[in-house]
Amino acid sequence: MLFFLIYFFSFILLSKSFSLKPLPPWKSEARLLKLPCFWRELSSFLISWFEKSRIGFSYCQIPIILPSRNKAIIRSKAENVVENEEISLLDLTELALECILERLSPAGLCSMAGVCRSLREKCRSDHLWEKHMKEKWGRVVGNDAYREWQWHIASRKRPTHLDPTNQKGLFGRLSSVWLWPLSRIRVKSDNNSERQISSPVDSIMDWYLSIESGKFWFPAQIYNRENGHVGFVLSCYDAKISYDSLTDTFTARYSPHGRQTIEDNIEWNRVRAPAVDTPAHVLHVSDCLNDLKPEDHIEIQWRRNKEFPYGWWYGVVGHLESCDGNKIHCQCHSSDTVILEFKQYSPGSRWRQAVVNRKDHREVGNEADGFYGGIRKLYHEEEISIWRRLWPTQVSE
């Protein structure tokens, strides 16, 4: 009945949108495009109906029964039974169906993909899943994670078609690499039996669901590793992480050195995609040294010794000892020497300050105090605000 009303009112709207005088084809199309409200309402209703109802689909057909005013089935005097009129979901225009699919959640798209072959192809379309990929995983998934995904697929000896010359969109439209989730979807065939469909290896949907399932471990960085251990306050270290959908948290395996460290129940606000593509054991090329001036916010690589991986540590640019800190007279920005301050440590601590050469910066340090590596300047308030939020309640020694 509801679908009948939808089509009935759509006919009324469309009929009123035209004058009695015939219009050229291009003007008729233009008028159709001026009815966004109708399609918006239609798609909203269908989405709500699809995600909340328990009505089963069969052959992609939705039976529609047309009752009379007294709620009895219209019967003809000549015939005692009127056949039910059936309207297929696929009878909708491409525009209407597209509006519906774009509003579905990932779970809704997965459910819709199990209805029939035609909807299965539409529901795993890249452009539908690209939006969901960015919204949920965009902040924690970076280029390293995408490369790891490619290697993961290759290790499974699945056929891949990686054409770097035909890349576009999200991480090169993901270079057509994919995994398993749709392989478990069952679709009804014409003889009303269920058959299992095979999964393609070329959809963003596969990558999304692989991360969601927790089966795929990918590179990321963790703030204040090991549950905020005092030795890692205001630092960010590389790790391999996996997602736990039951707790909505992550598990991290940190770069091995001796005993491997694993941390569970990591909240979203402690995870980020790697800020740069520099591996954890490689010195980052500092391209911001000439821009550094007092009160700038920075991250600098630091490691305990030459065998350990680097972590990124938060600090600010300070004033030279010869400067009184007066902004009008300060000339620190023109000096070859740059003072870096780590105010999470108390004054007098050996980790409170570090000195680097603006013109010839390289890894500096020793086995007692550790080694300082590359520097990156923080230009965006969003990055700075994260470090401020993680600021400890008391300074360390």
C-alpha positions as a Markdown table, in Angstrom:
| # | Residue | x | y | z |
|---|---|---|---|---|
| 1 | Met | 0.0 | 0.0 | 0.0 |
| 2 | Leu | 2.8 | 2.4 | 0.9 |
| 3 | Phe | 4.6 | 1.7 | -2.3 |
| 4 | Phe | 1.3 | 2.3 | -4.2 |
| 5 | Leu | 0.9 | 5.7 | -2.5 |
| 6 | Ile | 4.5 | 6.6 | -3.3 |
| 7 | Tyr | 4.0 | 5.9 | -7.0 |
| 8 | Phe | 0.5 | 7.5 | -7.0 |
| 9 | Phe | 1.8 | 10.8 | -5.5 |
| 10 | Ser | 4.9 | 10.7 | -7.7 |
| 11 | Phe | 2.5 | 10.6 | -10.7 |
| 12 | Ile | 0.5 | 13.6 | -9.3 |
| 13 | Leu | 3.7 | 15.6 | -8.7 |
| 14 | Leu | 5.1 | 14.8 | -12.1 |
| 15 | Ser | 1.8 | 15.6 | -13.8 |
| 16 | Lys | 1.5 | 18.9 | -12.1 |
| 17 | Ser | 5.0 | 19.8 | -12.9 |
| 18 | Phe | 4.2 | 20.0 | -16.7 |
| 19 | Ser | 2.0 | 22.4 | -18.5 |
| 20 | Leu | -0.7 | 21.2 | -20.9 |
| 21 | Lys | 1.4 | 22.4 | -23.8 |
| 22 | Pro | 3.9 | 19.8 | -25.0 |
| 23 | Leu | 7.5 | 20.7 | -24.2 |
| 24 | Pro | 10.7 | 19.9 | -26.0 |
| 25 | Pro | 12.5 | 16.8 | -24.7 |
| 26 | Trp | 15.3 | 18.9 | -23.1 |
| 27 | Lys | 12.8 | 21.0 | -21.2 |
| 28 | Ser | 11.0 | 17.9 | -19.9 |
| 29 | Glu | 14.2 | 16.5 | -18.5 |
| 30 | Ala | 14.9 | 19.8 | -16.9 |
| 31 | Arg | 11.6 | 19.7 | -15.1 |
| 32 | Leu | 12.2 | 16.3 | -13.8 |
| 33 | Leu | 15.5 | 17.5 | -12.3 |
| 34 | Lys | 13.5 | 20.1 | -10.4 |
| 35 | Leu | 11.8 | 17.5 | -8.2 |
| 36 | Pro | 14.6 | 16.7 | -5.7 |
| 37 | Cys | 12.2 | 16.8 | -2.7 |
| 38 | Phe | 10.2 | 13.9 | -4.2 |
| 39 | Trp | 13.2 | 11.7 | -4.6 |
| 40 | Arg | 14.6 | 12.7 | -1.3 |
| 41 | Glu | 11.4 | 11.7 | 0.5 |
| 42 | Leu | 11.1 | 8.5 | -1.5 |
| 43 | Ser | 14.7 | 7.5 | -0.7 |
| 44 | Ser | 14.3 | 8.3 | 3.0 |
| 45 | Phe | 11.2 | 6.2 | 3.3 |
| 46 | Leu | 12.6 | 3.2 | 1.5 |
| 47 | Ile | 15.8 | 3.3 | 3.5 |
| 48 | Ser | 13.8 | 3.4 | 6.7 |
| 49 | Trp | 11.6 | 0.6 | 5.5 |
| 50 | Phe | 14.6 | -1.6 | 4.3 |
| 51 | Glu | 16.7 | -1.3 | 7.4 |
| 52 | Lys | 13.9 | -1.7 | 10.0 |
| 53 | Ser | 11.5 | -4.1 | 8.5 |
| 54 | Arg | 11.8 | -7.9 | 8.5 |
| 55 | Ile | 10.0 | -8.4 | 5.2 |
| 56 | Gly | 11.9 | -10.8 | 3.1 |
| 57 | Phe | 12.9 | -10.2 | -0.5 |
| 58 | Ser | 12.3 | -12.8 | -3.2 |
| 59 | Tyr | 13.7 | -12.4 | -6.7 |
| 60 | Cys | 14.0 | -8.7 | -5.8 |
| 61 | Gln | 10.1 | -8.5 | -5.9 |
| 62 | Ile | 8.1 | -6.7 | -3.3 |
| 63 | Pro | 4.4 | -7.8 | -3.4 |
| 64 | Ile | 1.9 | -4.9 | -3.3 |
| 65 | Ile | -1.7 | -5.6 | -2.3 |
| 66 | Leu | -4.2 | -2.9 | -3.2 |
| 67 | Pro | -7.1 | -2.9 | -0.6 |
| 68 | Ser | -10.4 | -1.0 | -1.1 |
| 69 | Arg | -11.8 | 1.6 | 1.2 |
| 70 | Asn | -13.4 | -1.0 | 3.4 |
| 71 | Lys | -10.1 | -2.8 | 3.6 |
| 72 | Ala | -11.4 | -5.7 | 1.5 |
| 73 | Ile | -9.8 | -6.9 | -1.6 |
| 74 | Ile | -11.3 | -5.4 | -4.8 |
| 75 | Arg | -13.2 | -8.1 | -6.5 |
| 76 | Ser | -14.7 | -8.1 | -9.9 |
| 77 | Lys | -18.2 | -9.3 | -10.4 |
| 78 | Ala | -16.9 | -11.5 | -13.3 |
| 79 | Glu | -13.9 | -12.8 | -11.3 |
| 80 | Asn | -13.7 | -13.7 | -7.6 |
| 81 | Val | -9.9 | -13.2 | -7.3 |
| 82 | Val | -7.7 | -10.4 | -8.4 |
| 83 | Glu | -4.1 | -11.2 | -8.9 |
| 84 | Asn | -1.7 | -9.3 | -6.7 |
| 85 | Glu | 0.2 | -6.5 | -8.4 |
| 86 | Glu | 3.9 | -6.7 | -8.0 |
| 87 | Ile | 6.4 | -3.9 | -8.2 |
| 88 | Ser | 10.1 | -4.6 | -8.4 |
| 89 | Leu | 12.6 | -2.4 | -6.4 |
| 90 | Leu | 14.7 | -2.5 | -9.6 |
| 91 | Asp | 11.8 | -0.8 | -11.5 |
| 92 | Leu | 12.9 | 2.4 | -9.8 |
| 93 | Thr | 14.8 | 4.9 | -11.9 |
| 94 | Glu | 18.6 | 4.8 | -11.6 |
| 95 | Leu | 18.5 | 8.2 | -9.9 |
| 96 | Ala | 16.0 | 7.0 | -7.2 |
| 97 | Leu | 17.8 | 3.8 | -6.5 |
| 98 | Glu | 21.2 | 5.6 | -6.3 |
| 99 | Cys | 19.7 | 8.0 | -3.8 |
| 100 | Ile | 18.6 | 5.1 | -1.7 |
| 101 | Leu | 22.0 | 3.3 | -1.8 |
| 102 | Glu | 23.9 | 6.4 | -1.0 |
| 103 | Arg | 22.0 | 6.8 | 2.3 |
| 104 | Leu | 22.5 | 3.2 | 3.4 |
| 105 | Ser | 24.9 | 2.4 | 6.2 |
| 106 | Pro | 27.7 | -0.2 | 5.6 |
| 107 | Ala | 25.5 | -2.8 | 7.3 |
| 108 | Gly | 22.6 | -1.8 | 5.0 |
| 109 | Leu | 24.6 | -2.1 | 1.9 |
| 110 | Cys | 25.8 | -5.6 | 2.9 |
| 111 | Ser | 22.3 | -6.7 | 3.5 |
| 112 | Met | 21.0 | -5.2 | 0.3 |
| 113 | Ala | 23.9 | -6.9 | -1.6 |
| 114 | Gly | 22.4 | -10.3 | -0.6 |
| 115 | Val | 19.1 | -9.7 | -2.2 |
| 116 | Cys | 19.9 | -10.4 | -5.9 |
| 117 | Arg | 22.7 | -10.3 | -8.4 |
| 118 | Ser | 21.8 | -6.9 | -9.8 |
| 119 | Leu | 21.7 | -5.2 | -6.4 |
| 120 | Arg | 24.9 | -7.1 | -5.4 |
| 121 | Glu | 26.8 | -5.4 | -8.2 |
| 122 | Lys | 25.4 | -2.0 | -7.3 |
| 123 | Cys | 26.0 | -2.3 | -3.5 |
| 124 | Arg | 29.7 | -3.0 | -3.8 |
| 125 | Ser | 30.3 | 0.0 | -6.1 |
| 126 | Asp | 33.5 | 1.8 | -5.2 |
| 127 | His | 31.9 | 5.3 | -5.0 |
| 128 | Leu | 29.4 | 4.1 | -2.3 |
| 129 | Trp | 32.1 | 2.6 | -0.1 |
| 130 | Glu | 34.7 | 5.3 | -0.6 |
| 131 | Lys | 32.5 | 7.6 | 1.5 |
| 132 | His | 32.2 | 5.1 | 4.3 |
| 133 | Met | 36.0 | 4.3 | 4.1 |
| 134 | Lys | 36.9 | 8.0 | 4.6 |
| 135 | Glu | 34.3 | 8.6 | 7.3 |
| 136 | Lys | 35.3 | 5.7 | 9.5 |
| 137 | Trp | 38.9 | 4.8 | 8.8 |
| 138 | Gly | 40.3 | 8.0 | 7.1 |
| 139 | Arg | 41.9 | 9.3 | 10.3 |
| 140 | Val | 43.8 | 6.0 | 11.1 |
| 141 | Val | 44.4 | 4.6 | 7.7 |
| 142 | Gly | 47.2 | 6.1 | 5.5 |
| 143 | Asn | 49.4 | 5.2 | 2.6 |
| 144 | Asp | 51.4 | 2.7 | 4.6 |
| 145 | Ala | 48.2 | 0.8 | 5.5 |
| 146 | Tyr | 47.2 | 0.8 | 1.8 |
| 147 | Arg | 50.6 | -0.7 | 0.8 |
| 148 | Glu | 50.2 | -3.3 | 3.6 |
| 149 | Trp | 46.8 | -4.2 | 2.1 |
| 150 | Gln | 48.4 | -4.8 | -1.3 |
| 151 | Trp | 51.0 | -7.0 | 0.3 |
| 152 | His | 48.3 | -8.8 | 2.2 |
| 153 | Ile | 46.4 | -9.6 | -0.9 |
| 154 | Ala | 49.6 | -10.7 | -2.8 |
| 155 | Ser | 50.4 | -13.1 | 0.1 |
| 156 | Arg | 47.1 | -14.8 | -0.3 |
| 157 | Lys | 48.0 | -15.5 | -4.0 |
| 158 | Arg | 44.9 | -13.9 | -5.2 |
| 159 | Pro | 44.9 | -12.5 | -8.8 |
| 160 | Thr | 45.4 | -8.7 | -8.8 |
| 161 | His | 45.4 | -6.1 | -11.6 |
| 162 | Leu | 47.5 | -3.3 | -10.3 |
| 163 | Asp | 47.8 | -0.6 | -12.9 |
| 164 | Pro | 49.6 | 2.4 | -11.4 |
| 165 | Thr | 48.8 | 4.4 | -14.5 |
| 166 | Asn | 45.1 | 4.1 | -14.0 |
| 167 | Gln | 44.8 | 5.3 | -10.4 |
| 168 | Lys | 42.4 | 7.9 | -9.1 |
| 169 | Gly | 40.4 | 8.8 | -6.1 |
| 170 | Leu | 41.0 | 7.3 | -2.6 |
| 171 | Phe | 44.6 | 6.2 | -2.5 |
| 172 | Gly | 44.6 | 5.7 | -6.3 |
| 173 | Arg | 41.1 | 4.3 | -6.2 |
| 174 | Leu | 42.8 | 1.5 | -4.1 |
| 175 | Ser | 44.4 | 0.2 | -7.3 |
| 176 | Ser | 41.8 | -2.5 | -7.6 |
| 177 | Val | 42.9 | -4.7 | -4.7 |
| 178 | Trp | 40.5 | -6.6 | -2.6 |
| 179 | Leu | 39.5 | -9.4 | -0.1 |
| 180 | Trp | 36.8 | -11.9 | 1.0 |
| 181 | Pro | 33.6 | -10.6 | 2.7 |
| 182 | Leu | 31.1 | -11.0 | -0.1 |
| 183 | Ser | 32.1 | -14.7 | -0.6 |
| 184 | Arg | 29.8 | -15.6 | 2.3 |
| 185 | Ile | 26.7 | -13.8 | 0.9 |
| 186 | Arg | 24.0 | -16.2 | -0.4 |
| 187 | Val | 21.5 | -15.2 | -3.1 |
| 188 | Lys | 18.3 | -17.0 | -4.1 |
| 189 | Ser | 18.4 | -18.5 | -7.6 |
| 190 | Asp | 15.5 | -19.0 | -10.0 |
| 191 | Asn | 14.7 | -22.4 | -8.6 |
| 192 | Asn | 14.3 | -20.8 | -5.1 |
| 193 | Ser | 17.5 | -22.5 | -3.8 |
| 194 | Glu | 20.4 | -20.7 | -2.3 |
| 195 | Arg | 23.8 | -20.5 | -3.9 |
| 196 | Gln | 27.0 | -19.0 | -2.6 |
| 197 | Ile | 28.5 | -16.2 | -4.7 |
| 198 | Ser | 32.2 | -15.7 | -5.1 |
| 199 | Ser | 33.9 | -12.5 | -4.0 |
| 200 | Pro | 35.5 | -10.1 | -6.5 |
| 201 | Val | 39.0 | -8.9 | -5.8 |
| 202 | Asp | 38.3 | -5.3 | -6.7 |
| 203 | Ser | 36.1 | -3.4 | -4.3 |
| 204 | Ile | 36.7 | -0.9 | -1.5 |
| 205 | Met | 33.9 | -2.8 | 0.3 |
| 206 | Asp | 36.4 | -5.7 | 0.8 |
| 207 | Trp | 39.0 | -3.5 | 2.4 |
| 208 | Tyr | 36.5 | -1.8 | 4.6 |
| 209 | Leu | 35.1 | -5.1 | 5.9 |
| 210 | Ser | 38.5 | -6.6 | 6.3 |
| 211 | Ile | 39.5 | -3.8 | 8.7 |
| 212 | Glu | 36.1 | -4.0 | 10.5 |
| 213 | Ser | 36.5 | -7.7 | 11.1 |
| 214 | Gly | 39.9 | -7.2 | 12.8 |
| 215 | Lys | 41.6 | -9.8 | 10.6 |
| 216 | Phe | 43.7 | -7.2 | 8.9 |
| 217 | Trp | 46.6 | -5.6 | 10.8 |
| 218 | Phe | 47.8 | -2.3 | 9.4 |
| 219 | Pro | 50.5 | 0.3 | 10.2 |
| 220 | Ala | 49.4 | 3.3 | 12.4 |
| 221 | Gln | 50.8 | 5.4 | 15.2 |
| 222 | Ile | 49.8 | 5.3 | 18.9 |
| 223 | Tyr | 50.0 | 8.3 | 21.2 |
| 224 | Asn | 51.4 | 7.7 | 24.7 |
| 225 | Arg | 52.1 | 4.0 | 24.1 |
| 226 | Glu | 51.7 | 1.3 | 26.7 |
| 227 | Asn | 48.8 | 2.9 | 28.4 |
| 228 | Gly | 50.5 | 6.2 | 29.0 |
| 229 | His | 53.6 | 4.7 | 30.6 |
| 230 | Val | 55.7 | 7.5 | 32.1 |
| 231 | Gly | 58.5 | 6.8 | 29.7 |
| 232 | Phe | 56.4 | 7.6 | 26.7 |
| 233 | Val | 54.4 | 10.7 | 27.8 |
| 234 | Leu | 53.7 | 13.0 | 24.8 |
| 235 | Ser | 55.2 | 10.6 | 22.2 |
| 236 | Cys | 53.8 | 8.8 | 19.2 |
| 237 | Tyr | 55.1 | 5.4 | 18.1 |
| 238 | Asp | 54.7 | 3.2 | 15.1 |
| 239 | Ala | 52.7 | 0.0 | 15.6 |
| 240 | Lys | 50.7 | -2.6 | 13.7 |
| 241 | Ile | 47.1 | -2.4 | 14.8 |
| 242 | Ser | 43.8 | -4.3 | 14.4 |
| 243 | Tyr | 40.3 | -3.2 | 15.2 |
| 244 | Asp | 38.0 | -4.9 | 17.7 |
| 245 | Ser | 34.3 | -4.2 | 16.8 |
| 246 | Leu | 33.0 | -5.6 | 20.1 |
| 247 | Thr | 34.8 | -2.9 | 22.2 |
| 248 | Asp | 35.3 | -0.3 | 19.5 |
| 249 | Thr | 39.0 | -0.2 | 20.4 |
| 250 | Phe | 42.3 | -1.2 | 18.8 |
| 251 | Thr | 45.0 | -3.7 | 19.7 |
| 252 | Ala | 48.6 | -2.7 | 18.9 |
| 253 | Arg | 51.8 | -4.6 | 18.3 |
| 254 | Tyr | 54.8 | -2.3 | 18.6 |
| 255 | Ser | 58.0 | -2.5 | 16.5 |
| 256 | Pro | 59.9 | -5.5 | 17.9 |
| 257 | His | 63.1 | -5.0 | 19.8 |
| 258 | Gly | 63.7 | -7.8 | 22.2 |
| 259 | Arg | 60.3 | -8.8 | 23.8 |
| 260 | Gln | 57.4 | -7.8 | 21.6 |
| 261 | Thr | 55.0 | -5.4 | 23.3 |
| 262 | Ile | 51.2 | -5.7 | 22.8 |
| 263 | Glu | 48.7 | -3.3 | 24.1 |
| 264 | Asp | 44.9 | -3.8 | 24.1 |
| 265 | Asn | 41.8 | -1.5 | 24.4 |
| 266 | Ile | 43.4 | 1.5 | 22.7 |
| 267 | Glu | 40.8 | 4.3 | 22.2 |
| 268 | Trp | 40.3 | 6.1 | 18.9 |
| 269 | Asn | 41.7 | 9.3 | 20.2 |
| 270 | Arg | 45.1 | 7.7 | 20.7 |
| 271 | Val | 45.4 | 6.5 | 17.1 |
| 272 | Arg | 46.5 | 8.3 | 14.0 |
| 273 | Ala | 47.7 | 7.5 | 10.5 |
| 274 | Pro | 51.5 | 8.0 | 10.2 |
| 275 | Ala | 52.2 | 11.7 | 9.8 |
| 276 | Val | 55.0 | 11.1 | 7.3 |
| 277 | Asp | 56.0 | 8.2 | 5.1 |
| 278 | Thr | 59.4 | 7.9 | 6.8 |
| 279 | Pro | 59.9 | 4.4 | 8.3 |
| 280 | Ala | 60.5 | 4.1 | 12.1 |
| 281 | His | 64.2 | 3.2 | 11.7 |
| 282 | Val | 65.0 | 5.9 | 9.1 |
| 283 | Leu | 66.1 | 9.5 | 9.8 |
| 284 | His | 63.4 | 11.9 | 8.6 |
| 285 | Val | 64.6 | 14.7 | 6.3 |
| 286 | Ser | 63.9 | 18.0 | 8.1 |
| 287 | Asp | 62.6 | 20.5 | 5.6 |
| 288 | Cys | 61.2 | 23.0 | 8.1 |
| 289 | Leu | 64.4 | 24.2 | 9.9 |
| 290 | Asn | 64.6 | 27.6 | 8.2 |
| 291 | Asp | 61.0 | 28.3 | 9.3 |
| 292 | Leu | 61.4 | 27.5 | 13.0 |
| 293 | Lys | 61.0 | 30.3 | 15.5 |
| 294 | Pro | 60.2 | 30.5 | 19.2 |
| 295 | Glu | 56.8 | 29.1 | 20.3 |
| 296 | Asp | 56.5 | 27.0 | 17.1 |
| 297 | His | 55.1 | 23.5 | 17.8 |
| 298 | Ile | 57.2 | 20.6 | 16.6 |
| 299 | Glu | 57.6 | 16.8 | 16.6 |
| 300 | Ile | 61.0 | 15.4 | 16.7 |
| 301 | Gln | 62.3 | 11.8 | 16.2 |
| 302 | Trp | 63.9 | 10.3 | 19.3 |
| 303 | Arg | 65.2 | 6.8 | 20.2 |
| 304 | Arg | 66.9 | 5.3 | 23.1 |
| 305 | Asn | 69.8 | 3.8 | 21.1 |
| 306 | Lys | 70.7 | 3.1 | 17.5 |
| 307 | Glu | 68.9 | -0.3 | 17.5 |
| 308 | Phe | 65.6 | 1.1 | 18.7 |
| 309 | Pro | 63.0 | 2.5 | 16.3 |
| 310 | Tyr | 62.3 | 6.3 | 16.4 |
| 311 | Gly | 59.2 | 7.7 | 18.1 |
| 312 | Trp | 57.8 | 11.2 | 17.5 |
| 313 | Trp | 58.0 | 13.5 | 20.5 |
| 314 | Tyr | 56.1 | 16.7 | 21.0 |
| 315 | Gly | 57.9 | 19.9 | 21.9 |
| 316 | Val | 58.1 | 23.7 | 21.2 |
| 317 | Val | 60.8 | 26.0 | 19.9 |
| 318 | Gly | 62.4 | 28.0 | 22.8 |
| 319 | His | 64.5 | 31.1 | 23.1 |
| 320 | Leu | 68.3 | 31.2 | 23.2 |
| 321 | Glu | 69.9 | 31.9 | 26.6 |
| 322 | Ser | 71.1 | 35.2 | 25.3 |
| 323 | Cys | 67.5 | 36.2 | 24.5 |
| 324 | Asp | 65.1 | 37.7 | 27.1 |
| 325 | Gly | 62.1 | 36.4 | 25.3 |
| 326 | Asn | 60.8 | 39.8 | 24.2 |
| 327 | Lys | 59.1 | 39.4 | 20.9 |
| 328 | Ile | 60.1 | 42.9 | 19.7 |
| 329 | His | 63.8 | 42.3 | 20.2 |
| 330 | Cys | 64.0 | 38.5 | 19.6 |
| 331 | Gln | 66.5 | 37.4 | 17.0 |
| 332 | Cys | 66.4 | 33.7 | 17.7 |
| 333 | His | 64.8 | 32.9 | 14.3 |
| 334 | Ser | 68.0 | 34.2 | 12.5 |
| 335 | Ser | 70.4 | 32.1 | 14.6 |
| 336 | Asp | 71.9 | 28.8 | 13.3 |
| 337 | Thr | 71.2 | 27.3 | 16.7 |
| 338 | Val | 67.7 | 26.2 | 17.6 |
| 339 | Ile | 66.5 | 25.4 | 21.1 |
| 340 | Leu | 63.8 | 22.7 | 21.5 |
| 341 | Glu | 62.0 | 22.5 | 24.8 |
| 342 | Phe | 60.0 | 19.5 | 26.2 |
| 343 | Lys | 58.0 | 21.1 | 29.0 |
| 344 | Gln | 56.5 | 17.8 | 30.1 |
| 345 | Tyr | 59.9 | 17.3 | 31.8 |
| 346 | Ser | 60.8 | 19.4 | 34.9 |
| 347 | Pro | 63.5 | 22.1 | 34.6 |
| 348 | Gly | 66.9 | 20.6 | 35.1 |
| 349 | Ser | 65.9 | 17.3 | 33.5 |
| 350 | Arg | 68.3 | 16.0 | 30.9 |
| 351 | Trp | 65.4 | 15.7 | 28.5 |
| 352 | Arg | 64.1 | 19.2 | 29.1 |
| 353 | Gln | 66.0 | 20.7 | 26.2 |
| 354 | Ala | 67.7 | 19.8 | 23.0 |
| 355 | Val | 70.0 | 21.9 | 20.7 |
| 356 | Val | 70.0 | 21.4 | 17.0 |
| 357 | Asn | 71.9 | 23.1 | 14.1 |
| 358 | Arg | 69.6 | 24.8 | 11.7 |
| 359 | Lys | 72.1 | 24.7 | 8.8 |
| 360 | Asp | 73.5 | 21.2 | 9.3 |
| 361 | His | 71.1 | 19.1 | 11.2 |
| 362 | Arg | 71.6 | 15.4 | 11.6 |
| 363 | Glu | 71.1 | 12.8 | 14.3 |
| 364 | Val | 72.6 | 14.0 | 17.5 |
| 365 | Gly | 72.8 | 12.5 | 21.0 |
| 366 | Asn | 74.5 | 9.7 | 23.0 |
| 367 | Glu | 73.8 | 6.4 | 24.6 |
| 368 | Ala | 72.9 | 8.1 | 27.9 |
| 369 | Asp | 70.4 | 10.6 | 26.7 |
| 370 | Gly | 69.2 | 9.0 | 23.5 |
| 371 | Phe | 69.4 | 10.3 | 20.0 |
| 372 | Tyr | 67.4 | 13.1 | 18.4 |
| 373 | Gly | 66.5 | 12.8 | 14.7 |
| 374 | Gly | 64.4 | 14.6 | 12.1 |
| 375 | Ile | 62.0 | 17.4 | 12.9 |
| 376 | Arg | 58.6 | 18.3 | 11.5 |
| 377 | Lys | 56.8 | 21.5 | 12.2 |
| 378 | Leu | 53.1 | 21.4 | 13.2 |
| 379 | Tyr | 51.2 | 23.9 | 11.1 |
| 380 | His | 47.6 | 22.8 | 11.8 |
| 381 | Glu | 45.7 | 23.6 | 15.0 |
| 382 | Glu | 44.1 | 20.2 | 15.0 |
| 383 | Glu | 47.4 | 18.4 | 15.4 |
| 384 | Ile | 48.5 | 20.8 | 18.2 |
| 385 | Ser | 45.2 | 20.4 | 20.0 |
| 386 | Ile | 45.6 | 16.6 | 20.2 |
| 387 | Trp | 49.0 | 17.0 | 22.0 |
| 388 | Arg | 47.5 | 19.6 | 24.4 |
| 389 | Arg | 44.7 | 17.2 | 25.2 |
| 390 | Leu | 47.2 | 14.5 | 26.1 |
| 391 | Trp | 49.2 | 16.9 | 28.3 |
| 392 | Pro | 50.1 | 15.0 | 31.6 |
| 393 | Thr | 48.7 | 16.2 | 35.0 |
| 394 | Gln | 52.3 | 16.4 | 36.4 |
| 395 | Val | 55.7 | 16.9 | 34.9 |
| 396 | Ser | 58.2 | 14.0 | 34.7 |
| 397 | Glu | 61.7 | 14.0 | 36.0 |
